Amino acid sequence: MAGLINNLLILLLVFQNSCLGFRNPLSVFKRYKDTTRSLSSECLGNNRPVISLGLTDFALDIRMPGVTPKQSDTYLCMSLHLPVDEEAYVVDFRPQASMDTVHHMLLFGCNVPSSTENYWDCDEGTCTDKSNILYAWARNAPPTRLPKGVGFKVGGETGSKYFVLQVHYGDVSAFRDKHKDCSGVTLHLTHQRQPLIAGMYLMMSVNTVIPPGEKVVDADIACHYQKYPMHLFAYRVHTHRLGKVVSGYRVRNGQWTLIGRQSPQLPQAFYPVEHPVDISFGDTLAARCLFTGEGRTMETHIGGTASDEMCNFYIMYYMEAKHAVSYMTCTQNINPDMFRNIPQEANIPIPVKSDMIMMTHGHHHEETKKTDDSFSLKQPKREEEEVLDQDFHIEEAVDWPGVNLKLGQVSGLALDPKNNLVIFHRGDHLWDGNSFDSSFVYQQRGLGPIEQNTILVIDPSNADILDSTGKNLFYLPHGLSIDKDGNYWVTDVALHQVFKLGVHDNEPLLILGRSLQPGSDKNHFCQPTDVAVDPVTGNIYVSDGYCNSRIVVFSPNGMFIMQWGEETSVGKAKPGQFRIPHSLTLVPEFGQLCVADRENGRIQCFRSETGEFTREIKHKLFGRELFAVSYIPGGLLFAVNGMPYPGDIVQGFVMNFSTGEIIDTFIPVRKSFEMPHDVVASEDKTVYIGDVYAKTVWKFTSTEKMEHRSVKKAGIEVQEIKEAETVIEARLKNKPVSTESQKKWEKHHIVEQASPGISFVLITTLLIIPIVVLLAIAVFIRWRKTRVYGADADHKLESSSGRILGRLQGKGSGGLNLGNFFASHKSYSRKGFDRLSTEGSDQEKDEDDGTDSEEEYSAPPPPPVSSSS
């Protein structure tokens, strides 16, 4: 009996120890919070660098701790220890900076920073051991999110334990008011093991000399690749003011394959590699920077001062985990003669309009001083550009509960006259490869119409369902629009029809098209995708569709007026040609209708009265497909791309309608975009995105400017609980905090602090119950056997219980060992180069398209139409 009790006690300890492994994820940061560095009050919000994003994910806010550089070309560094011991993976980089105050930023990973101070002059170095460049930013570049399944590995036995942020402050005239700067970057990390490990390959010229007055100067870099295969998915170019274009290539058997080509005078973001490129043992990586010496009176050398130049081509790649190398460099030209065969495009500068350079730099309404390589320009303020004066960033409203609504495939979104969100979804119906035959006739009529309400009216603040309709009317919902009177206009790709519905009407007020009959004449549609209604004329615009390539216009009572558009011909898509016109938005101020030309990856705009083509908006960041577009008064255009090809990044976009330039990009924190299908925005820049794969709707809001320039542009508001943001922002601005917000915030913190203890007590109790039951059974069996067998029962019971306990101990120690999940990869290795090289790698000075969707499938006509949605 004594042996049995001892074994049971051991079992209890095993279970209790395992229970400790299930602590609330926030508790792993407790020890870190105690040592958080003190910050300037102007950087309020930066004192919470770790933000839990669920059981496995967290955000890490890496910011300068309120610094004021004293002289131009100052390089300041700060370090942050990874707050977890286990290995983690960086999957997203969000810059929190503006070129108004910050010239560029570099983020390093290493184990021994050069200083233990809150921040230090980078002349002392960044790291004393080998360091890896994880991220680089300049010229108001947008965020960088890695492809699904790819991450930079940190922590564990082999990954970096510290992040070191280097910030270059170019012109300190921005700090005349002595304000504090809190610029930096927010990382999204996950403990979920990524099958593919990301790395950075830096190609850098170190000995280029640019003669004064020389019109064209080439800087060439080339190295043999002699490692395991790597797959390239993003690139970034970097020079100073004299750079005109930077191009990178893979050379294999004499064949040059473009990796990426861009003007370094545009936002220096990581752009997606347009066509997937893999690098194998024996390939050559080559890059060329094209410079001009015109306007200079002295030789220009490679260096880190305002009068120097740089020639850098960054490549983001991924490799299989077992062969991963996190950082590689190339600083030589192993074969100068090979550049005689470089494609001619590498020698052609990419023209950049002066006003675009100014806009990129954040000085689009300021007069610049004329120097040896800049010029005087005063950009007139246009009415439609006034919105650009408002500094904002779009971020997910992480406390909005609508993301958890139980929905079918979300196909359409709109806002009603009361600014309520209206969702059009497919209930229990799905669009798949069995939905249509080769003639686009719907094949699942036997299922009947959707029995659930397909149109839901949602409270935008708390996601409560205010109203619902659309039961037993539709088969495969797609597009949704709401006119000025609040009527719903929807399309159904199975019925090939467009419907007008009153808010409380059970029957449609107007039907366009013939039920279940695809066609291309005035009375038929073929899988119409969207509809828009002119608020002035009442005219109806229909994008038609998956198997037609046209825009059809009807009068308010449904009479055919006109149509325009044609199928995309072979080669480059021409104006007015479509490959699935997928989404519509009206721009009343300019009398235009804009179309998301999905498979051509662009936005086309036309005069709504005549159908005359006015402009095309197309960016590499769109990737190969652009799914939806939405316009709000004041000149902002919102868009979202779709399920990506390799190298594409699924994200939302904010654009200036007048110039077509991207102002901001955004992605969700909770869940991830899988196939975002529609977007709608309100005048206060609240954005909603619906996803057919994720069956989810996200809400995004704008983070407006703060008191001080660099503080506001650094984006102090990180992705936090909204109530906490309200309280913090109110305190920062010395505003009264509402009682309700204060109570919500305090309640959140009380629950957050209590949850680890509750979890421990609950789990411990649940684990002790079976032990008590087992002990009771053992006592009962012993009592019975003592009565039946006498003294011989002792030995038999002890032997039997020992075997049972042995099996339980084996199961407990193996099945509940979480440590095995976070074990580091022995094969992972780190490569880097010395401090001197990394410090000079990005020091500039500014002197003035994967696989198609499987979610929705349309049988392709000749020529084939790609995936539907």
N, C-alpha and C positions, 0 to 999 in steps of 0.2 A: 504493500500500500504506500509506503514511503517513497518507493521508486516511481510509482505512478504519479504521486503528487509533485515530485521533483520535475518529472517530464512535462506535466501540465504547466508548471510555472515557467519552464523554458519556452513552451509554446506561447504562453501569454506574452513573454518578452519579445518573441519574434514578431507576433502580430502587432504589438505596440510600436515596435521599431518601424515596421512597414507603414503603420498608420501615420507616423511622422512624415513619411515621404509624400503624403497626400495633402500637405498644408496648402493654404491659399497662396496662389502665385505671387500676390503682393508681398507676402512675408519674406520672399527672397531679397526684396529691396530694402528691408527694414534697416539692416546694418549700414546700407549705403546712405539712407536718408539722414542718419545721425552725423555723417561727415560731409554733408553737402556744403559746398563753399558759400561763403557769404557774398551777396551781390548788391550792386547799386539798386536803389529803389526804382530807378528808371527801367530796370530790367525785371520788374515784377512779373512773375510767370516763369522766369528762368530758374527759379529755385525749386522747381519740381522736374528734374531732368528725366525721370523715369515714369512712364505712363503705361499702365497695364492695358493691353488690348485683348484680353481673354486668357484662357488657360495656358496657351503656348506662345503667344505673341506679346511684344511690348515695344514701345517707342522710346527712343533715347534722344534727348534734346541736347545737342552739343553747341554751346554758345560762348562767345566772348563775354567775360564777366563784368561788363560795363567799363569799357576802356575809352580813353581819349588820346589818340596818337598826337604827338607833338610836332612831327615834321613829315613832309611828303616822303613817299617810298618807304614807309615804315612797315616792317614785317613782324607781326606779333603772333605768338603761339600759345596754346593752352592744351592741357591734356585732361582726359576723362577715363577713369578706370571702368572696364566692363563690369557691370554690377552683378554678374552671375558667374559662377565657376564653370558651369557646363558649357559645351560648345553651342554656339548660336550662329545664325545666318542672317546677314543683312540682305534684305530684298527690296528696299526702297530708300531713295535719298530725296529729301525735300529741302531745297535751299531756303534759308531764312535771311535774305540779304538783298540789297539793291546796289546797283552800280553808282548811285548817287554818292555813296560813302565807301563802298568796298570795291576794290579793283579786281581782285580774284581771291579764291579760297582753294586750298588743298586739304584733303583729309587723309592722314596716314594711319596705318596700323602698325604697332610695334609692341615691345615688351618693356622697354626702359626709356621713358621720355628723358629729354636732356635737362629738365628742371622739374622740381616738385612745387614750384610757386603756382599761384592761381593763373598767372600768365607771365610770359617772358619775351624778351627780344629774340627773334629767331636767329640772329647772328650767333647765339650760343648753340644753335643746332636744333633739330627737331627730336631726334632719337639717338641714343648712344649705341644701339644695336641696329641690325638691318631693319629697314622700314619699307612698307608697301604702300603705294598710292592706291587708295580705295575710291577716291572721288575727286573731281576737279570742277570748278564752277567759275564762270566769268560772264560779263555782258548780259546780265539778267536772263540767264539760261533757265528754262523750265525744269521741273522735277524729273528725276530719272528712276523708273521702276524696271526691275529686271524681269525677264521672261519667267513664266511659271515653271517651278522646279529648279530654278537657278538662284544661287546666293553666294555672297562672300562669306567664307567661314572665319569665325573669330572665336576666341575662348577655347576651353578644353585644354588638352595637353599640348597641342601644336599651334593653335591659332593665336592671334595677337590678343594681348590682355589690356592694351591701352589704345585709345583713339587720340591722335594729336591733330588739332586743327591749326592750320597756318592761314592767316588772313593778311593780305597785302592791302594797305591803305595808300592809294596812289596820291591823290591831291587832298591835303588836309585842310584846304580852305572850307570844306564842308563842315569842319568842326570849329568854326569861329565862335559859335555860341557855347563851346566847351561841354556839349552834351555827351552822354555816354553811349557807346556802341555795343549792341548785343547780337551782332550778326553771327551766323553759324549755319548748322544743318541739322535737320531732324531725321533720324534713321528709324526705319521699321525693321525690327528683328524678329525672328521666330526660332523656337527650339525644334521645330519639325525638320528632320533631316532632309536636306535637299540632295537629290540624286546627281545634280550637276553643280560643279564648283566654279564660280566666276573668278576671273582674274583680269589684270590690266597689262597690256603690252604698250610700252611707250617708245615711239620712234622720235629721235631728237637729234638735230644738227648741233654740233658744238664748235665748228670752226668756220662758219660762213662769214664772209666779209662782203658788205654791200658798198660799192664805190659811190661817191657822191655824183648825182646827176645821171647815173646809169638807168636806162629805161627798163630793162628786164634783167633780173638776176635770179638764177636757180640755186636752190639748196636741196641737194639730193641725199637720201639715206637708203641703205639697202643692207640686209643681213640674211644669211641662210637660216632656215628653221630646222632644228635638229632634235625635236622632242616629240612626244605623243601628239596625236591629232587634237586640234582645238577648233572650235566653231565660233565665228565672229558674229556678234549681234548688234553692236553699236560702235560709233566712232565719234571723236571730237577733234576739231582742229584748233590750233592756237598759234597766233603770231601777235606782234604788236601792230603799230599803225601802218607800216610799210608793206605788210602782207596783203596779197590780192587773191590768192586761191591756194589751198592745200589739198593735195590728192594722195590717196593711198591705194596700193595695189598688191595683189598676189601674182607672182610670176611663176608659172609652171610650164615646163617644156617650151619656153619662149612665148607663151600665151599670157597676156596681161589681163587680169580680171579686176574690175573696179571694186574696191571695198567701200570707199566714200570720197566725196569731193564737196568742198564747201568754202565759202568766203569766211575768213576769220574776222571780218568786220560785222558779221551778223551775230546774234546771240550764240555764245559758245557752249551749246548744249551737247549732250550725247545724242546724236541722231541715229535712228535705226538703220542698219545695213539693209539696203533696198532689196537685194537678192542674197539669199543665204550663201555664205562663203566659208569653206572649211580649209584649214591649213594642215598639211601633212609633212612628214619628215622629207627633207630634200627641197621643199618649196623655198622661194625667196620672197621676203616682204620688202616692198619698196615704197618710198614716199617722196614727193617733191613739194617744196614751198616756193611759190613764185612771188618775188619781191620787186619793188621799184626803188631806185635811189633818188628819183626826181624830187626836188625841193630840199634836199640835204646838201650841206656844204662841206661835210666831213664824212669819213668812212664810218659805217655803222657795223658794229660787231655783235655777236651773240652775248647776251648778258642779262642782268636783272635790274638795270637802271632805266630811267625814263628815256635816255638817248640810245639804248640798246635795242636789239631785236631778239626774237625767239622763233624757232621753227619746230613745232611739236605736232605729232599725230598720235593721238591716243586711240587704242583699240580695246573695247571690252569683249571678252571671250568667255566661253565655258568649256570645261573638260570633264571627263568622267572622274568621279571622286578619287578613285584609286591611283590616277595618274596626275592629279591636279597640281599645277604650279601657279602660285597666286600672283606672281609679278615677274615680268621680263622686260628687258630694254634692248634697244638697238641704237647705237650712236655713231656708226661708221657707214662707209659706202664701199662695199666689198667689190663692186664691179661698175666703175663709172661708165664704161662703154655701153652697158646695157640700156642706159637712159636715152641712147639714140633712138630706141624703139618705143619709148614711152608714148602712150596715146596722146593725140594732139590736144585733147580736152585739158590735159594737165598744164598746157601752156597758154590757156585762154582765161584771162581774169573774169571773175564773176562780178558783173556790175552791181553796185549797191548805191541806191539813191541817198543823197546826203541827208534828206529828211528822215529816212529810215535809220541811218546811223544815229542821228540825234534822238529819235524816238527810242531806239534800243538803249541809249545811254541815259534816258530819262530827262533829256534837256530839250524836248521838242518845242518849248516856247521860250527858250532862253537864248540870248545872243552869246556866241562864243568868241574868244579872242583869237585874232589872227596870229599864227606862228609860222615857223618854217614849213610845217607840214599839215596845217589846218587852215580853215578859211572862215571868213565872217559870214554868218547866216542867221537871219531872224525869220523863223517860221511863223506865218500868220496863223492865228487861232481860228479854226473853222468851227462852225456851230456844232457839227456832228462829232467833232473831236473833243468836245469839252469833257466828255465822260472820262477821257484819259487822265484828266487832272485828278481824278479820284483814285487814290492808291488803295487797291484791295487785292485780296487773294481768296479764291474759292476753296472751301474746306467742307468736309462732311459734317453735318449736324449729328454728332455721335450719340446724342441722347434722344434722338427722334425715334419713337417706337415703330414707325411705319415699315421699317426694314424687316420686321417680324410678321407682317400681315400674311395670312394664308391665301395665296393667290395661285392661279394657273399661270400659263405663259403670258407675261405682260407684253402686250404688243403696242399699246397706245397710251399717251398721257396728254392731258390738257388742263387748263385752269378756267373755271367758270367766272361769271361777272363778279362773284363775291370773293374771288381769289382762292376758292376751295380747289383742291386737287381732285381731278377725275381720272380714274384708271379704267382702261379697257383691257380685259384679260380673257383667256380662253377656257377657264374653268377646267373640266376634266378632259377636254379635247386637246390633241397634239397634232402638229403638222410634221409629218415624217415622210419617208420614201414611198409609203403606201397610200398617201392622201390623193394623188392625182395620177391619171394615165398620161400617155405621151401627147394627148390632145388637150391636156389641162382640164379635163372633166373630173370633178370630184368623185372619188370612189367609195366614200364612207358615209353615204347618205343614210344607210341603215342604222347608224348610231343615233340618228335624230338630232335635232338642235340641242345646244348646250342647255342643260336644265338649271344651271345656277345663274344668278344675276351676274351679267358680264360687265356692267357699268357700275362702278362704285364711286360715290362722292365722299372724299376724305377730308377731315378737319386738318388743315396744314400744320397746326401747332401740336396736337396730341395724337393724330392719326386715327381718331374715332371715325367710324363709318356713319356718316350723316344721312345717306340715302343710297338706294341701289335700284337698278332696273336692268332690262335687257334679257330677262329669262325667256327661254324657248323661242328666241328670234334668230340666233346666229349659229354658224357652224365653225368658221375659222376667223375670228376677229382680227383686224389688222390696224388700220389707221383711225385716229380720233381727232376731231376738231370741235370747237364750240364757238358759235357766232355771238354777235354783240347782244342778242336777245336771250342767250342762254340755251339755245337749241343744240342738241348733240348731232354731229355729222360723223358717220362712221363708214368704214369699208369692210367688206367680208370677202376674202380671197376665194373661198369655196363657192359662195353664191355668185361671185363676179358682179357684185352690186354695191351701190352707195345709198345710204339711208339718212334721212333727216328725222330725228326723234325729238318730241317735246319732253321736258323734264319729267312730267307725270303722265305722259300718254303711253298707252299700251300698244298702240298701233303706229307705224311710221307715218309721218306727215308727207313725205316725198320719197320715192324710190327711183333711182336711176340704174339702168342696166336690166338684163333679163336673167331671172333666177336660174342658176346652175348652167347657164349657157355662155361659154367663152366666145369672144369675137373681137373684131377690131373696127367696126363701123360706128356710126353715130349713136346707135342704140345698144351697143354691147361693150363690155369691158373684158379684159382678161387678167384676172388677179390684180385688181386695183389696190394700190398701196396706201394712199393718203388723200385727204380732201382739205381744202381751205376755202373760206368764205370772205369775200371782200367786205369790210365793215361799211364802206360808203355805197358801192353799187349793188351789193348783194350777190354779185356774180360768184359762181361756184367753180373752183379749180380742182380737177381730179388728176392725180398722177397714176398713169396706167401703163405699165405696172411691171409685173414679172415676165409676162409674155408679149406685151406691147411696150413700145418705147416712145411714149408721147405724153403731153399735157393736154387735157380736154377741158374746154371752158363752156359752162352752161349759164343761162340767165337764172334769176332767182326762182322762177317757176319751172325750171328744168328743161328749157329749150336749148338745143345745141347752138353755140355761137361760132366756135372755131377750135382748132387744135394745132399743135406744133410739136416737132421732135421727130427723130428717126433713130433707127438702130445704129450702134457704133460700128463703123467700118473697120477693116483690118488696119492695124497701125495705131497711131496716136488718135485719141478721140477728138473730134472736132466740136466747135461750138454748136449747141442744139442737138447733139447726138447723146443718147443715153444708153447705159447698161444698167437697168433697173432704177428708174426714178423712184426713190424710196420714201422721201419725206418732203413736205412742203412747208414754207413759212412766208407770210406776206410782210413786206416792208412798206407800210403805208406812207411814211414820210417821203419816200423816194419813188413811190408808185411802181414797186418792183415785186416780183415773186421769185424766191430762191428755192432751188431744188437740190436735195442731197442725191447726187448721181452716184449711187452706191458702189457698183463694181468698177467704176472709173476713179473712185477715190477722190471726188472733188465736189465743190458746190458751184452750180451754175445759176446765174441770176438773169431775169428777163423783165422787160417792161410788161406789167400786168395787162395793160390795155391792148397791146399789139403782139406780144410774144417775141418782140425783138430782143436778141441776145445783148446783154450789157457787160457782163464780166464773168470771169472764172476765178474761184479761190481754191488753191491747191497747195498743200504743203507736204514735205516728206514725212513730217510727224503724223500725218493722217494715216500713213501706211497705204495698203492697197484698197481698202474699203472705207467708205464714210456712210454711216447709217442714217443719221437724223440731224436736223438743223432747226433752230428756234431763234427768233429775233425779238428784242425788246426795245421799246422807244428809248431814244437817246444814243443809238448807234452801236449797240452790242449784239454780236451774233454768237450763239452757243451751238456747239456741235459735239457729236460723239462718234468715234469710229467703232468697228465691230470686232468680231472674233479674229484674232491676228494671224497673219502668216508669220513664220519664224523671223524674229527680229523686230516685228511690230509691237508697239505698246498700246494696250487698250486704255483709253483715257478720254476725258472730256476736254473741250477746248473753249476758250473765250477769245473772240476776235473783234477787232475794230472793223465795223462794216465798211467804212470809207476807204481804208487802206488794205483791208484783208489780212492784216498782220495779227499773229497770235499774241495776245496779252498775257494769258495764263493758261495752265493746264491743271487738271485735277483728277484724283482717283479716290475711291472710298477707303476708309479705314476698316470698317466692319465688312466681312465677306470680301469678295473681289469681283470685279467685272468679269463676266464670262462671255456674254453676248449682249451688250447694251443695245436696245432696239429703238428707243425713243427718248427725246429730251424736251423739256418745256421749262421756261424761265419766266419769272415775274419781274416787274420794274424795279423791285428792291434787290435784284440779283440773287434771289432764291432760286435754286435750280433743282429739278427733279429728273432722275434718270430711271427708266424701267428696263429690266433685263429679262429676255425670254428664257434663257438657260437657267439663270439663278432664281427666276420667278420672284423677283424682288424689286422694290422701288427704294431708291436712296434719295435723301434730301441733302442738299448742299447749301451753305450760306456764305456770304462774303464777310471777310474780316477787314474792317475799315481801318483807316489811318489813325495813328495814336498821336500823343502830344509832340514828341521830338522826332525829327526826321529819320535818323538812323534806327531809332527804336521802332517806329511804325513800319519802316521798310524792312526791318529784320523780321517782321511777322511774329510779334511776341505771343500772339494767341496760338498755342500749340493745340494738338488734337486732344482736348480734355473734355470732361463732363461739363455740360453747358452751364449748370447752376454754379459750378466753381468759377467758370469764366466770368459770369455775371458779377459775382461777389468781388473777384480780383480786379476786374476792370473798373468797377465802381470805386473800390478803394484807391486804385491808382489815380483816378481822376477826381478823388475827393467828393464823390457823389454819394447820396444816401442809398443804402441797400434796402430793397423791398423786403418786408418781413417774410414773405413767401419764399423768395429766393434764398434768404439767409437760412430759413428752416430746412429747405430742401438740401442746401449745401451741407449744413451740419448733420442732417440725417444721413446723407451719403457717406460722410466721413465716419460717423458712428458705426454704420453698417460695415464699412470697409475695415475698420479696426476690429470689429467684433467677429467678423467672419472666420478668421483663422481659428479662434478659440472654439467657436461653434462647431466648425468642421471637425476639429480634433475630438471634442467631447462626443459628438454624434457617431463618428466612425469608431472611436474606441468602444463606445457602448455597444454598437452593433457587432463588433468583433468579440467582445467579452461574453455576450449572450450565448453563442454556441459552446464556448469553453465551459460556462457554468452548467449548461445542459449535459455536455460530455462528462463533466465531473459527477453530476447527479446520476447519470446512467452507470458510470463506473462503480460508484458506491452501491447502487442497487444490485448490479451484477455480482459484486463481491459478497453482499449480504446473502443473495440467493445461493451462490455457489458454496458459501460457508455452511449454509444449512444442508445443502445437498451433498457436497463432497468432503466437507471437513477441512482439515489443515492443508491437504494437497492443493486446494484452490489457490493458495497464495502464489505459488510458483506459476501455475497455469495463467492466472490473470495478469501477473506482471509480464510474462513473456508475450501474451497476446497484445496487451496495451503497448508494450515496447515496439512491436511491429507496426501497429497503427500510428503511433507517434512518429516513428521514423519516417513513414510515408508522408505524414502531414508536414513534418519539418522539411522534407525534401521539396514538397510542393510550395511551401511558404517561401523558402529561400530562393527557389528558382522563378516561380511565377510572379512573385511580387517584387522582384529586384528591379527598381526603376533605373538604377545606375547603369545597367547594360544598355539602356536606350540612349543615354547621353555619352556613351564611350566614344573617345575620339578616334579618327582614322589614323592608323599608324603610317599609312602610305602618304599622307598629306605632307607636303614640304613647302617651305617658304623661300622665295627668292627675292632679292632686292638689290639695291645698290647704295653706295655710301651717302652720308649726310650732305656732302658738298654737292653731289649731283642732284639730289632731290630738291635742295633749296633753290637751285637755279632753274628748275624745270618749268616754271609757269609764272614768270615774273614779267608782267606786261605793264605798259603805261599808256593811257589814252590821253593824247595831248589835245584835243579839243572836246515693201508690201507683203504665208501659212496655208493652211487648208481652209476650204470653204466651210460654211456653216452646215452642220448636220441637224440643227434644231428645226429648220424649216427647209423643205426640199421641194423644188419645182422641176419636173421632168424637162430636161433641156431641149429646146427646139434647135434646128440648125440655123445659124451657128449656135453652139451651145451657150446657154445662160448658166452662170455659176450659181452657187448655193442660194437658196431663198431664205427669207425670214419675215 
